[in-house]
Amino acid sequence: LLMLFELNNLEYIFGKGIDPDGTDIGYVKLIYHVGIVGTLAISLLYILAFVNVKRLNASDCGKTMILRKFFLFFILLTFFMNYKSLELYSRGSSELFVMMYVFLISSRHARSNLQ
């Protein structure tokens, strides 16, 4: 965390675009990469996806319900694991996030069009 004191005010806000040496804390790396503005934008994306999937019809059964629960667990786990290493938008987690989210939202629209 001492590495954060090396940034000036503008770098705190918008990031420095570098990978800092000497730390493996994901949130510190994220602030160095995209700043506080980018970190909040990325976090907001995950939070909004969590809320949208949480609001999906709870009476779903079968694979959609299981995928929905896994997706919610995946988002929580990603935020938790980001404390130790950079997990947001890395190591294939972003691709898995997008695929699950698009499938869940498109299946909701497909069900609403059938009714």
N, C-alpha and C positions, 0 to 999 in steps of 0.2 A: 504494500500500500504506500510505502514511501516514494515509489516511482511516480505516483500521482502528483507529488509536489514539484516535479520537474516540468510540468506543463504550465504554460501561461493561460490567461483567461480565454483567449480565442481558441486555443487548442482544447481546453476543457469543453467548450461549447460544440465545436465542429470536428474535433479529433485531429490527429497528426498523420494518420494514414500509414503508420508503421507498426510492426510487431515488436513490442518491448521485450528486451532481454531481462532475465532475472526474475520473471514472474510467470506463474502458470494459472493465476486466477483469471477465470474467463471474463468477469465483469471489468477488470482492469484492462485486459486486452481489448475488450469492446470499446471502452472509453478512448483508448489510444487509437483505435481504428476509425471510429465514426463519431466520437464525442458523446456528450450527454444528449444532444438532440437526436442523433442516430440511435443511441441506446434506448431512448424513450420511444422512438418510432418503431423499432423492432419489438420492444416489449409490448407496445400497444397492439401490434399486429397479432401477436400470440394471445394476448388477453381477449381481443375481440373475437378471434377464432374460437377460443375456449368458451366464451359466452354464447356465441352463435350455435355451437354444437351442443352446449348444455341445454339450450332452449328448444332443441329439436324435440319432436314428439316422444315423450317418455314411454308411450305404449308400443313403440316399435319392438318387434321380436326378430329373432334370428340373427343373421350376420351383421345387419346394420346396427343393432343394439350392442353387439359385442365390439364392433369396430368403433362405435361412439365411445364406449367406456375405455377402450384401449387408447383412443385419441386423447381423451381427457387426461388419462394417466401419463401418456407420452409427453404432453405439454408440461405437466407438473414435474415430471422427471427431468425434462430438458432444463427447466429453470433451476431445479435443485442441483443438477450436475454441472451447470454453467459456473457454479461457485469454484469448482476445482479446475475445470478446463473449458475452453471455448467450445460450447456445444450449439449455440444459436448460429444457424447458417453455416454449419461445418459438418464434416464427416458423414455426409449423406442424410443427416437429420432433417435438413430443410427440404430435400426432395421427398422424403417420406411424409413430412408434414403437409406439403402441398398436395401430394397424391391422395392422402387420406381425407383432407379437408374438401378437395374438389369432389371426390366420390360421395362423401356424406351430404354435401350441399346439393349436388346434382340428383342424388337419390331422393332427397326431400322434394325437389321441384318435380321430379318424375311422378312421385306419389300424389302430389297435389294436382297435377294435370290429369291423372287417371280418375280422380274423384269428381 
